[in-house]
């Protein structure tokens, strides 16, 4: 009993958490290295940003872990209402990226309301379950709680679904680009040179057509039995 009281953190949970974080960073690097190298000439560009955000998150985790969690119950309803407000606001004033609005900008800072909504939803659910603990087994109480969280939950699902679809598309394009590059190297084909040569040939062909049209003699078209060109 004394040992359990002196144990401040759940080290099993922390180990699982850090394994998930490391796995996520590895996956992020594998999916964003090519894009970062093409756009910013730095394959670690996105990884550096994510590592910085991860360190901030870990620091915040330890700060919150040392606080009395009962304090947060007073902000549960306010946080949930704020999450609803932000989810609606992003539809009208959100930054459109890749055809969808998921980010809000406040000066130099930008964030996704869906990330805030995840924390707010956890606190709100905990507050509702604690408040209705005696009737939590009743269908009426369960339906009431489910209906109350539906607005934020639906928006979170859309954000996550859109992000997952975009990630799969980028990954497919990246793999296609790598395969095309490998094929070009094996066959000794320079795609940029081939594209430029093909464009030049098409342009030359079109110009030759216009030259022929300019040499047509429409006045003598019928007199010379279909001789389109000047003598």
C-alpha positions in Angstrom: 0.0 0.0 0.0 2.8 2.4 0.9 4.6 1.5 -2.3 1.5 2.4 -4.4 1.2 5.7 -2.6 4.8 6.6 -3.2 4.6 5.7 -6.9 3.9 9.0 -8.5 3.7 7.9 -12.1 2.4 4.8 -13.9 5.7 3.9 -15.6 4.0 1.1 -17.7 1.7 3.7 -19.2 4.6 6.1 -19.7 6.6 3.4 -21.5 3.6 2.6 -23.8 3.1 6.4 -24.5 6.8 7.0 -25.4 6.8 3.9 -27.7 3.7 5.3 -29.5 5.4 8.7 -29.8 8.6 7.3 -31.2 6.6 5.1 -33.6 4.6 8.1 -34.8 7.7 10.2 -35.4 9.3 7.4 -37.5 6.1 7.0 -39.5 5.9 10.8 -40.0 9.5 10.9 -41.2 8.9 8.0 -43.7 5.9 9.8 -45.2 7.1 13.4 -45.2 10.9 13.1 -46.0 10.4 13.2 -49.8 7.9 16.1 -49.6 10.2 18.1 -47.2 13.2 17.5 -49.5 11.3 18.7 -52.6 9.7 21.8 -51.0 12.2 22.9 -48.4 15.4 21.0 -49.4 15.3 19.4 -46.0 14.0 15.9 -45.5 13.8 16.5 -41.7 11.7 19.6 -42.0 8.4 18.2 -40.9 10.1 15.9 -38.4 11.8 18.9 -36.7 8.5 20.7 -36.3 6.8 17.6 -34.9 9.7 16.9 -32.5 9.4 20.5 -31.2 5.6 20.1 -30.7 6.2 16.7 -29.0 8.6 18.2 -26.5 6.1 20.9 -25.7 3.4 18.3 -25.3 5.6 16.2 -23.0 6.4 19.2 -20.8 2.7 20.1 -20.6 1.9 16.5 -19.7 4.2 16.6 -16.7 2.8 20.0 -15.6 -0.7 18.8 -15.8 0.2 15.5 -14.1 1.3 17.4 -11.0 -2.0 19.3 -10.7 -5.1 18.2 -8.8 -7.2 16.8 -11.6 -10.4 17.8 -9.7 -9.7 21.4 -10.8 -10.5 20.5 -14.4 -14.1 19.5 -13.7 -15.0 23.2 -13.3 -13.8 23.9 -16.9 -15.5 20.8 -18.5 -18.7 22.5 -19.7 -16.9 25.7 -20.7 -14.3 23.7 -22.6 -16.9 21.7 -24.4 -18.9 24.8 -25.4 -15.6 26.4 -26.6 -14.9 23.3 -28.7 -18.3 23.6 -30.4 -17.7 27.3 -31.1 -14.2 26.7 -32.6 -15.6 23.8 -34.7 -18.2 26.2 -36.2 -15.7 29.1 -36.5 -13.3 27.0 -38.6 -16.0 26.5 -41.2 -16.2 30.2 -41.9 -12.8 31.7 -41.0 -10.5 28.7 -41.1 -7.5 28.5 -43.3 -8.1 26.3 -46.3 -5.3 23.8 -46.9 -5.5 21.1 -49.6 -9.1 21.9 -50.2 -10.4 21.6 -46.6 -10.6 23.9 -43.6 -9.1 22.5 -40.5 -6.8 25.2 -39.1 -7.5 28.5 -37.2 -4.9 31.2 -37.1 -4.5 33.6 -34.2 -1.8 36.0 -35.2 1.5 34.0 -35.7 -0.1 30.9 -34.1 -2.2 28.3 -35.8 -4.0 25.2 -34.4 -6.6 22.6 -35.2 -9.8 23.0 -33.2 -10.2 19.2 -33.5 -7.1 18.7 -31.2 -8.6 21.0 -28.6 -12.0 19.3 -29.0 -10.4 15.9 -28.1 -9.3 17.1 -24.7 -12.5 19.0 -24.1 -14.6 15.9 -25.0 -12.7 13.7 -22.5 -13.2 16.2 -19.7 -16.9 16.7 -20.6 -17.6 13.0 -20.7 -15.8 12.5 -17.3 -17.9 15.3 -15.8 -21.2 13.9 -17.3 -20.5 10.3 -16.1 -19.6 11.6 -12.6 -22.7 13.7 -12.4 -25.0 10.8 -13.6 -23.1 8.0 -12.0 -26.3 6.6 -10.3 -28.2 6.5 -13.5 -25.4 5.7 -16.0 -26.8 2.3 -16.6 -30.1 3.6 -17.9 -30.6 3.9 -21.6 -32.2 7.3 -21.2 -29.1 8.7 -19.5 -26.8 7.1 -22.1 -28.7 8.5 -25.0 -28.7 12.0 -23.4 -24.9 11.9 -23.1 -24.4 10.6 -26.6 -26.6 13.3 -28.1 -24.8 16.0 -26.2 -21.4 14.9 -27.5 -22.6 14.3 -31.0 -21.8 17.8 -32.5 -18.1 17.7 -31.5 -17.7 14.0 -32.2 -19.0 14.4 -35.7 -16.7 17.2 -36.5 -13.7 15.3 -35.1 -14.5 12.3 -37.3 -14.6 14.5 -40.4 -11.2 16.1 -39.6 -9.6 12.8 -38.9 -11.1 11.2 -42.0 -10.0 14.0 -44.2 -6.5 14.0 -42.8 -6.2 10.2 -43.2 -7.4 10.4 -46.8 -4.9 13.2 -47.6 -2.0 11.3 -46.0 -2.8 8.2 -48.0 -2.9 10.3 -51.2 0.4 11.9 -50.5 1.9 8.6 -49.6 0.7 7.1 -52.9 2.0 10.0 -55.0 5.4 9.8 -53.2 5.7 6.1 -53.9 4.7 6.6 -57.5 7.3 9.3 -57.9 10.0 7.1 -56.3 9.1 4.2 -58.6 9.2 6.4 -61.7 12.6 7.7 -60.6 13.9 4.2 -60.1 12.6 3.1 -63.5 14.2 6.1 -65.2 17.5 5.4 -63.6 17.5 1.8 -64.7 16.5 2.6 -68.2 18.8 5.6 -68.5 15.8 8.0 -69.1 15.9 11.6 -68.1 12.2 12.6 -67.7 12.9 16.3 -67.7 14.8 16.0 -70.9 12.2 13.7 -72.5 9.5 16.2 -71.5 11.3 19.1 -73.0 12.0 17.3 -76.2 8.4 16.2 -76.5 7.2 19.7 -75.9 9.6 21.1 -78.5 8.4 18.5 -81.1 4.8 19.3 -80.5 5.5 23.0 -80.8 7.4 22.5 -84.0 4.6 20.5 -85.5 2.0 23.1 -84.6 4.1 25.9 -86.1 4.5 23.9 -89.3 0.7 23.6 -89.5 0.3 27.3 -89.1 2.9 27.9 -91.8 0.9 25.8 -94.2 -2.3 27.6 -93.4 -0.6 31.0 -94.0 0.5 29.7 -97.5 -2.9 28.7 -98.6 -4.2 30.7 -101.6 -8.0 30.8 -100.9 -8.6 33.0 -104.0 -7.4 30.3 -106.4 -8.9 27.4 -104.4 -11.6 26.5 -106.9 -9.8 27.8 -110.0 -6.8 25.6 -109.8 -8.7 22.4 -108.9 -7.9 22.3 -105.2 -4.3 23.7 -105.3 -4.2 25.3 -101.8 -0.7 26.7 -102.1 0.8 29.7 -103.8 2.7 29.0 -106.9 
